[in-house]
């Protein structure tokens, strides 16, 4: 069962929580915190894709999306949230979007939303107001696409506070003149911070 997420979009869902539990084990010799983490089924698939570059999990993730979220095939476009780590060799959201395009025949646009300025990793910013400030004017519409009047499904890998998705939705509804924005994240943190 997908988890409803609220925001400035028409409807939003996360497939599952990212983790079930996380136990602090202490600090390793390099000074890094160590945790024993138990992930949900979808959380484990996302972890394998994002951090282990295990592309074999893509059909399973797409299947989970289509089982838990109705109406994907009714969208005009699938749209990616731009990646925060552009150095990552495999961009999880791009790969999932491409897999969903194959399964639904809905066109996937990995570059309909562009970053207009660099942003730091948001997980390091705990103040929600600061996140909003960092993301102000951080995104723009790629004018090579005409999304006016369309129904789009925005895809991201992780929902924490929703700040990124709110910023992307504002750009889509404003400059993009999109009729309806729907949001899908693969997982959600247990905390919104």
C-alpha positions in Angstrom: 0.0 0.0 0.0 1.4 3.4 -1.0 1.8 6.2 1.5 0.0 9.4 0.7 2.2 12.5 0.7 0.6 16.0 0.7 1.9 19.1 -1.0 1.1 21.6 -3.7 0.5 18.8 -6.2 -2.8 17.1 -7.0 -1.9 13.7 -5.5 1.3 12.3 -4.2 2.4 8.9 -3.0 5.5 7.1 -1.7 5.7 3.4 -2.3 7.0 2.6 1.2 9.1 3.8 4.0 12.8 3.6 3.3 13.7 1.9 6.6 11.9 -0.1 9.3 14.6 0.5 11.9 18.1 1.8 12.4 20.2 1.1 15.4 23.4 3.2 16.2 26.3 0.9 16.6 29.0 3.4 17.4 31.8 5.1 15.5 34.2 3.2 13.3 38.0 3.7 13.3 37.7 6.3 10.5 35.3 8.4 12.6 32.1 7.5 10.7 28.9 6.7 12.5 27.8 3.0 12.0 24.3 1.8 12.0 22.5 -1.5 11.8 19.7 -0.7 9.4 16.6 -2.8 8.5 15.1 -1.6 5.2 11.6 -2.2 3.8 11.4 -4.3 0.7 11.2 -1.3 -1.6 13.9 0.5 0.6 16.2 -2.4 0.0 15.6 -2.3 -3.8 16.3 1.4 -3.9 19.4 1.0 -1.8 20.7 -1.7 -4.1 20.0 0.5 -7.2 21.3 3.8 -5.8 24.3 2.7 -3.7 25.3 -0.7 -5.2 24.5 0.1 -8.8 22.5 -3.1 -9.1 20.5 -2.6 -12.2 18.9 -6.0 -12.0 16.4 -4.6 -9.4 14.8 -2.2 -12.0 12.0 -4.5 -13.2 11.1 -5.3 -9.5 10.9 -1.5 -8.7 8.8 -0.8 -11.8 6.5 -3.7 -10.8 6.1 -2.4 -7.3 5.2 1.0 -8.7 2.5 -0.4 -11.0 1.1 -2.7 -8.3 0.8 0.1 -5.7 0.0 3.1 -7.8 -3.0 3.2 -10.2 -3.3 5.4 -13.2 0.4 5.8 -14.3 -0.6 4.8 -17.8 -3.0 7.8 -17.9 -0.3 10.4 -17.5 0.9 12.4 -20.5 4.5 12.4 -19.3 6.7 11.0 -16.6 9.1 13.6 -15.4 12.3 13.2 -13.3 13.4 15.4 -10.4 17.0 16.4 -11.3 19.6 14.5 -9.5 21.4 16.1 -6.5 24.6 14.0 -7.1 25.4 14.3 -10.8 28.7 12.3 -10.3 26.7 9.1 -9.5 27.4 6.7 -12.5 23.7 5.5 -12.5 20.9 8.0 -11.8 18.2 6.0 -10.0 15.3 8.3 -11.0 16.4 8.2 -14.6 16.6 4.4 -14.6 13.3 4.0 -12.9 11.6 6.5 -15.3 13.0 4.6 -18.3 11.8 1.3 -16.9 8.3 2.8 -16.3 8.2 4.2 -19.8 8.9 0.7 -21.2 6.1 -0.8 -19.0 3.5 1.9 -19.6 4.4 3.5 -22.9 4.1 6.9 -21.2 7.0 9.1 -22.4 9.7 9.7 -19.8 11.4 13.1 -19.8 14.6 13.1 -17.8 15.4 16.7 -18.5 12.0 18.5 -18.5 13.1 20.1 -15.2 16.6 21.5 -15.1 18.6 22.8 -12.2 19.2 26.5 -12.6 21.7 26.7 -9.8 23.8 24.1 -7.8 22.3 23.0 -4.5 23.9 21.3 -1.6 22.8 17.8 -0.4 19.5 18.6 1.4 19.9 15.8 3.9 22.6 17.9 5.6 20.1 20.8 6.1 17.8 20.1 9.0 16.0 23.4 9.1 12.9 23.2 6.8 12.9 27.0 6.2 16.6 26.8 5.1 15.7 24.0 2.7 13.0 26.2 1.1 15.5 29.1 0.8 18.2 26.8 -0.8 15.6 25.6 -3.3 14.2 29.0 -4.2 14.7 29.4 -8.0 16.8 26.2 -8.1 14.7 24.7 -10.9 13.5 25.8 -14.3 11.5 24.3 -17.2 13.3 23.0 -20.2 11.7 25.0 -23.0 12.3 22.2 -25.5 9.1 20.6 -24.1 5.6 21.9 -24.2 3.9 20.6 -21.1 1.1 23.1 -21.0 -2.2 21.4 -20.2 -0.6 18.1 -19.5 -0.9 15.6 -16.7 2.6 14.7 -15.4 3.9 12.3 -12.9 7.0 13.6 -11.2 9.4 10.8 -10.0 11.9 11.1 -7.2 13.7 8.4 -5.2 13.2 9.7 -1.6 10.7 11.9 0.2 12.0 13.6 3.3 10.4 17.0 3.8 8.9 17.5 0.4 10.8 20.8 -0.2 12.3 19.6 -3.5 9.0 18.3 -4.8 7.2 21.5 -3.8 9.8 23.6 -5.7 9.5 21.3 -8.8 5.7 21.4 -8.7 5.7 25.2 -8.5 7.9 25.4 -11.6 5.7 22.9 -13.5 2.5 24.7 -12.7 3.9 28.1 -13.2 6.3 28.4 -16.1 5.3 24.9 -17.4 1.6 25.6 -17.3 1.0 21.9 -16.5 -2.7 21.0 -15.8 -2.1 18.4 -13.1 1.0 17.4 -11.2 1.1 14.0 -9.5 4.1 12.9 -7.4 5.7 9.5 -6.9 8.6 8.8 -4.6 10.0 5.3 -4.3 10.6 5.6 -0.5 9.9 8.0 2.4 12.0 8.6 5.4 10.5 7.9 8.8 11.1 11.5 9.8 10.3 14.6 7.7 13.5 16.4 8.8 
